[in-house]
Amino acid sequence: MGPLADPHAAQGALWVVDPLAHEQDAVAKVQLEWADLEPGEVEFHPLGVEVYHDEEGDDDVRLFVVNHRAKLSTIEVFALLATSSSSIARRAKHLFTLSHPSFTGAPNSIAPLSRTSFLLSHDHHYTRRTSNPFGKLANFVETVNALPYGRVDFVSFDEPNGDDDEGAVVRTSTTVASGISFANGLALSPAKDTLVVASTTRRELLFYDVTLAASSSSPPTLALRRTVSVPMLVDNLSLLPSPSGGLTVVAAGHPSYPALLSAAYGLNLRLRLPGPLREWAHTLGHREWEEWDVSWRNDEQRGMSWAVVVRDPGPEAAKEANEGPAQEWETVYQSNGRIAEGGFGGSTTAVAGTSEVEGKKRAWMVVAGLYEEGVRIVRE
C-alpha cells in the first residue's frame, strides 16, 4: 500500500532465495534489464509476482509483476533467465508493459493461465493513490468495514511484434469473481481447476472451481465451492506440493491489527479497560478482566506473524465428501514479532517445500515480513 500513498518512494527490487544454502549464499538480487528504469523514467514498485513456465520447455520462463507506478498500476512482463555467476542468480529482461483502464484500481496478486492471459485480484475499489480527501477516507472506510468491493479479473493480451513495447495490447479484461472483501493473494492449482482467493478483512480463504473456456483468450467460469475461516488477516498464498492429490495452501497473514498499525505508523498503543469498568470487573470478581492490559511499542516489535496450511481435496473429491474436517487449518509458523526475542513480524508470504540434499529430503519454509529487512528461513 505504501507506493499508493507515496508514489515517488525508492525503487523496488526482486530477489531469489535458496532456503537450503549457507546464509551468505541464500539470497541474490535479480538483475533487471529495463532501459527505462535506470534513468528514472518509470517507477518500479512490485507487489504481486508470479512465474509462468512455458509447456515447450523450462528455459522459457515468463515473469509477471504487478507494478504500482506513480499515476497508474501496470503489469510488467519479463523473461527470467539464469546467469553463470551463481546457482540462484537470475536476470530479468523486460519484454513489455501492459496497461488498461481496469488497472486503475488496486491490482494486487496475479495468477498466470497462459503466456498471454492471467487472473488478477483487485483488493480495493477506492485507493490511496487519489489526491481527493474523500477517496482516501473511502479507502479507509472500505477497509475497516470489510466492504465487499474487491474482485478478480481475467485479462488476456496480444504480445508485441518484435521489440516494439507499444505493441502489447490488452484484448480482454472482465470480472470473473466479485463481492470479495479485500481480495488479496491468489493461488491457482497446477491443473487450473481451482483458484484460492485470500479475503483479508474477512479472514477467509475462498475456493473457486474453475472451468476454462475453449479459447485461452476467453474468460473462465468461476464458482465458489468452499469458504475457510483462518485466524489472521490473511495476506498472500502459496501452494505446497501434495503427492497425495488435492491442494495444500500455505497462507500467511497478520493476527493482530493493532500490532500491525503500531509497526506501520510508528505508534505506541495500549489497550485496557477504562477505570470504571475495571472497578466493575473487580466487584464481580473477574480478575482477568481487571488486569487485562495489552500494549504494542513500535520500537519493540514489527507486527505479529502467523502462517497456516489448509488442505483441499479438489472439486471432484469435495463432491463425494459428506462433511468437512473438524479442523480446517493447521499452524506451521508463528512469531510475536518482538525484536529482543528474535521474533519476525508482519508475515505477508510463506513458501514451503522439500528439497533433496546429499540424498536426503529436507523440509524448509521462507517467510517474508511486511516491515522486516530480509526474510526468515526455517529448516527441518
SEZABA-20777 format. One line per 10 residues: number of its first residue (from 1); their letters; for each residue x, y, z of C-alpha. Coordinates in steps of 0.05 Angstrom, whole numbers, plus 32768, in hexadecimal, padded with zeros to 4 digits. Example, Ala and Ser with C-alpha at 12.3 -4.5 7.8 and 13.67 -1.06 7.14 Angstrom:
residues 2
1) AS) 80F6,7FA6,809C; 8111,7FEB,808F
end
This chain:
residues 380
1) MGPLADPHAA) 8000,8000,8000; 803B,802E,800B; 8047,8041,7FC2; 7FFE,8056,7FBC; 8008,8087,7FF5; 804F,809C,7FE0; 8056,808E,7F95; 809C,80AB,7F91; 80BB,807F,7FC7; 80FB,8059,7FB8
11) QGALWVVDPL) 80FC,8027,7F80; 80EB,7FDF,7F90; 8112,7FA0,7F7E; 8109,7F55,7F75; 8130,7F1E,7F9A; 813C,7ED3,7F94; 8142,7EA9,7FD4; 8162,7E65,7FDC; 8147,7E4C,801F; 817B,7E15,8028
21) AHEQDAVAKV) 81BA,7E3D,8016; 81EB,7E5B,8047; 81D5,7E9F,8061; 8206,7EC7,8035; 81EE,7EA1,7FF7; 81A4,7E9C,8006; 818C,7EDD,7FE5; 819B,7EFC,7FA1; 8180,7F3C,7F84; 8161,7F35,7F3F
31) QLEWADLEPG) 8185,7F5E,7F0A; 8150,7F87,7EE7; 815C,7F95,7E9D; 812B,7FCE,7E91; 8143,800A,7E69; 8111,803B,7E87; 8121,8029,7ECF; 8167,8043,7ED6; 815A,808C,7EC2; 811D,808C,7EEF
41) EVEFHPLGVE) 80EA,8091,7EB7; 80BD,805E,7ED9; 80AE,804A,7F21; 80B7,8002,7F36; 808E,7FF0,7F74; 8080,7FA5,7F6D; 8048,7F85,7F93; 802C,7F44,7F75; 8061,7F19,7F54; 8058,7ED6,7F31
51) VYHDEEGDDD) 807E,7EAC,7EFF; 8062,7E84,7EC4; 8088,7E49,7EA8; 8078,7E3F,7E5F; 8064,7DF8,7E4E; 8097,7DF7,7E16; 80D1,7DF7,7E46; 80EC,7E0D,7E89; 811B,7E3F,7E69; 80E1,7E6B,7E55
61) VRLFVVNHRA) 80CC,7E8A,7E97; 809F,7EC7,7E96; 809A,7EF5,7ED3; 805B,7F1E,7EE0; 8060,7F58,7F11; 802A,7F86,7F2B; 804A,7FCB,7F2C; 802E,8007,7F52; 8048,8042,7F2B; 803D,808A,7F41
71) KLSTIEVFAL) 8000,8099,7F17; 7FE6,8054,7F05; 7FF1,800A,7F10; 800D,7FDE,7ED9; 8021,7F96,7ECC; 806A,7F8E,7EBA; 807D,7F50,7E93; 80C5,7F36,7E96; 80EC,7EFB,7E7C; 810E,7EDA,7EB9
81) LATSSSSIAR) 8153,7EC0,7EA6; 818A,7E9C,7ECC; 81D0,7EB9,7ED0; 8213,7E98,7EDB; 8227,7EBE,7F19; 8204,7E8F,7F4A; 81D0,7E58,7F4D; 8198,7E88,7F62; 81AE,7EC7,7F3D; 8179,7EDE,7F0B
91) RAKHLFTLSH) 8170,7F17,7EDA; 812C,7F31,7EC4; 8128,7F4E,7E7F; 80ED,7F7D,7E79; 80C1,7F69,7E3E; 8086,7F98,7E40; 8055,7FBF,7E6C; 800A,7FB2,7E6F; 7FDB,7FEA,7E82; 7F90,7FEF,7E81
101) PSFTGAPNSI) 7F59,801A,7EA1; 7F45,7FE0,7ECD; 7F8B,7FE2,7EEE; 7F7E,8027,7F0C; 7F61,8007,7F4B; 7F8E,7FDF,7F79; 7FAB,7FA3,7F55; 7FCB,7F75,7F87; 7FDA,7F2C,7F76; 7FE1,7F0A,7F32
111) APLSRTSFLL) 7FD7,7EC2,7F1C; 7FEC,7EB2,7ED4; 7FC0,7E84,7EAC; 7FEB,7E85,7E6D; 8022,7EAE,7E4D; 7FED,7EE2,7E39; 7FB8,7EDE,7E6F; 7FB2,7EE3,7EBB; 7F85,7EED,7EF6; 7F8E,7F2D,7F1D
121) SHDHHYTRRT) 7F73,7F3F,7F62; 7F5F,7F87,7F74; 7F5E,7F92,7FBF; 7F38,7FD4,7FC1; 7F09,7FFE,7F98; 7F20,803F,7FB9; 7F6B,8047,7FBC; 7F9D,8073,7FE2; 7FBA,808B,7FA0; 7F84,80C0,7F98
131) SNPFGKLANF) 7F94,8107,7FAE; 7F4B,8111,7FC0; 7F41,810E,800C; 7EFE,80EC,8001; 7F21,80B4,7FDB; 7F53,80A8,8014; 7F1A,80A8,8046; 7EF3,8078,801A; 7F2F,804A,8018; 7F33,8049,8064
141) VETVNALPYG) 7EE8,803C,806B; 7EEB,8004,8038; 7F24,7FE3,805F; 7F0C,7FE8,80A7; 7EC5,7FD4,8095; 7EDB,7F99,8069; 7EAF,7FB3,8030; 7EAB,7F80,7FF7; 7EC6,7FAC,7FBF; 7F01,7F81,7FAC
151) RVDFVSFDEP) 7F01,7F54,7F6F; 7F28,7F25,7F42; 7F2F,7F36,7EF8; 7F42,7F0C,7EBC; 7F73,7F2F,7E8D; 7F8B,7F18,7E49; 7FBA,7F3D,7E1B; 7FDF,7F3C,7DD8; 802A,7F3B,7DDA; 8050,7F72,7DB5
161) NGDDDEGAVV) 8070,7F64,7D73; 80BC,7F65,7D77; 80DA,7F96,7DA8; 80A0,7FC8,7DA5; 808B,7FD0,7DEE; 804E,7FF8,7DD8; 8033,7FBC,7DB2; 801B,7F98,7DF1; 7FD0,7FA1,7DF3; 7F9E,7F8A,7E28
171) RTSTTVASGI) 7F66,7F69,7E01; 7F39,7F53,7E3B; 7F30,7F6A,7E82; 7EF2,7F4F,7EA3; 7EDE,7F40,7EEB; 7ED5,7EF6,7EFB; 7ECC,7EFA,7F47; 7EB1,7F36,7F6D; 7E95,7F48,7FB2; 7ED7,7F37,7FD5
181) SFANGLALSP) 7EEE,7F5F,8011; 7F37,7F73,8005; 7F46,7F40,7FCF; 7F90,7F33,7FDB; 7FBC,7EF6,7FCC; 7FAB,7EC4,7F96; 7FC0,7E7B,7F8F; 7FAE,7E54,7F4F; 7FB2,7E08,7F50; 7FE2,7DE7,7F1F
191) AKDTLVVAST) 7FA6,7DC9,7EFA; 7F87,7E0F,7EF7; 7F46,7DF4,7F11; 7F47,7E17,7F55; 7F56,7E5F,7F68; 7F60,7E73,7FB0; 7F56,7EBD,7FC2; 7F6A,7EDD,8004; 7F36,7F0C,8021; 7F60,7F34,8051
201) TRRELLFYDV) 7F2D,7F5A,807A; 7EFD,7F1F,807E; 7F36,7EF1,8094; 7F20,7EBD,8060; 7F3A,7E92,8028; 7F09,7E8B,7FEE; 7F0E,7E4D,7FC3; 7EF3,7E54,7F7D; 7EE8,7E1D,7F4A; 7F05,7E34,7F08
211) TLAASSSSPP) 7EE9,7E1F,7EC4; 7F17,7E36,7E8C; 7EFB,7E4F,7E4B; 7F0B,7E2E,7E09; 7F37,7E69,7DF6; 7F6F,7E84,7E22; 7F58,7ECA,7E10; 7F12,7EBE,7E2D; 7F03,7EC5,7E77; 7EFA,7E86,7EA3
221) TLALRRTVSV) 7EBE,7E7A,7ECE; 7EC8,7E7C,7F1A; 7E98,7E5D,7F4C; 7EA3,7E65,7F98; 7EA7,7E20,7FB7; 7EC5,7E28,7FFC; 7ED4,7E5F,802F; 7F07,7E53,8067; 7F0F,7E83,80A2; 7F57,7E8E,80B8
231) PMLVDNLSLL) 7F72,7EAE,80F9; 7F92,7EEC,80DA; 7F8B,7F23,80A7; 7FA2,7EF5,806F; 7FD1,7F13,803C; 7FF5,7EEA,8007; 7FED,7EA1,7FF4; 801B,7E6B,7FD9; 8013,7E21,7FC9; 8038,7DE8,7FEB
241) PSPSGGLTVV) 8045,7DAC,7FBE; 8013,7D76,7FD1; 8025,7D30,7FB8; 7FE4,7D13,7FD3; 7FBA,7D3F,7FA5; 7F90,7D7B,7FB3; 7FAC,7DBE,7FC9; 7FD3,7DD5,8006; 7FCF,7E20,800B; 8001,7E47,8036
251) AAGHPSYPAL) 7FE2,7E88,804E; 8008,7EBF,8074; 7FEA,7EFB,8096; 7FE4,7F2A,80D0; 7FC2,7F10,8110; 7FC2,7F54,8133; 7FAA,7F93,8110; 7FC1,7FC1,8149; 8007,7FA3,8147; 8009,7FAE,80FC
261) LSAAYGLNLR) 7FF2,7FF6,8103; 8027,8002,8138; 805E,7FEA,8109; 8042,800D,80CB; 8038,8052,80E9; 806C,8052,8122; 8036,8053,8157; 8038,803E,81A0; 7FF4,801F,81AE; 7FD5,8007,81EF
271) LRLPGPLREW) 7F92,7FE4,81FA; 7F72,7FDD,823F; 7F2E,7FE6,825E; 7F1C,802D,8276; 7F20,8038,82C1; 7ED4,8030,82D0; 7ED2,7FEF,82A9; 7F0F,7FD4,82CE; 7EED,7FE4,8310; 7EAF,7FC1,82F8
281) AHTLGHREWE) 7ED8,7F84,82E4; 7EF9,7F84,8328; 7EB5,7F87,834B; 7E9D,7F4B,8322; 7EDC,7F24,8330; 7EF4,7F23,82E8; 7F3D,7F2D,82F7; 7F52,7F1C,82AF; 7F29,7F56,8295; 7F42,7F85,82CB
291) EWDVSWRNDE) 7F8B,7F75,82BA; 7F83,7F72,826F; 7FB7,7FA1,8253; 7FD7,7F99,820E; 8009,7FC8,81EE; 8031,7FCD,81AE; 806F,7FF9,81A8; 8089,8006,8162; 80D1,8003,8179; 80C7,7FBD,8196
301) QRGMSWAVVV) 80A1,7F98,8161; 8091,7F98,8116; 804C,7F78,8118; 803B,7F2F,8124; 8041,7EF4,80F5; 8015,7EB8,80E8; 8017,7E85,80AF; 7FE7,7E4B,80A7; 7FDB,7E13,8075; 7F96,7E02,805B
311) RDPGPEAAKE) 7F8B,7DC0,8036; 7F58,7DBA,7FFF; 7F46,7D78,7FDD; 7F34,7D99,7F9B; 7EF1,7DA2,7F76; 7EE1,7D59,7F69; 7EF5,7D3F,7FAE; 7ECE,7D77,7FCF; 7E8F,7D61,7FAD; 7E95,7D1B,7FCB
321) ANEGPAQEWE) 7EA5,7D33,8012; 7E68,7D37,8040; 7E87,7D66,8073; 7EC6,7D8F,807A; 7EFF,7D84,80AB; 7EF7,7D9B,80F2; 7F37,7DC4,80EE; 7F3D,7DE9,80AC; 7F82,7E09,80B7; 7FC3,7DF7,80D9
331) TVYQSNGRIA) 7FF8,7E26,80F3; 803D,7E20,80D4; 805E,7E61,80EB; 8051,7E94,8121; 8079,7ECE,813F; 8068,7F07,816E; 8096,7F34,8145; 80BB,7F4E,8182; 8101,7F64,816D; 8122,7F54,81B0
341) EGGFGGSTTA) 8109,7F0C,81AD; 8120,7F01,8166; 80D9,7F05,814B; 80C7,7F10,8103; 8089,7F3B,80F7; 8056,7F4F,80C4; 8055,7F0F,809C; 803A,7F1C,8056; 8051,7EDD,8032; 8066,7E97,8045
351) VAGTSEVEGK) 8082,7E66,8012; 8092,7E1F,8026; 80AC,7DE0,8005; 80DE,7DA6,8008; 8120,7DA0,7FE4; 8151,7D67,7FDE; 8196,7D75,7FFA; 81CC,7D40,7FF9; 8198,7D0A,7FEE; 816B,7D21,8027
361) KRAWMVVAGL) 812A,7D48,8022; 8128,7D87,804D; 80EB,7DB2,805B; 80F1,7DFD,805B; 80C7,7E3D,805F; 80D5,7E85,804B; 80AD,7EBD,806C; 80AC,7F05,8055; 809A,7F3D,8085; 8077,7F7E,8072
371) YEEGVRIVRE) 80A6,7FAA,809A; 80E1,7F7B,80A3; 8124,7F7E,8080; 8133,7F3D,805E; 810C,7EFC,8066; 8106,7EC7,809C; 811D,7E82,8085; 8106,7E46,80AE; 8126,7E02,80A1; 8116,7DBC,80B8
end
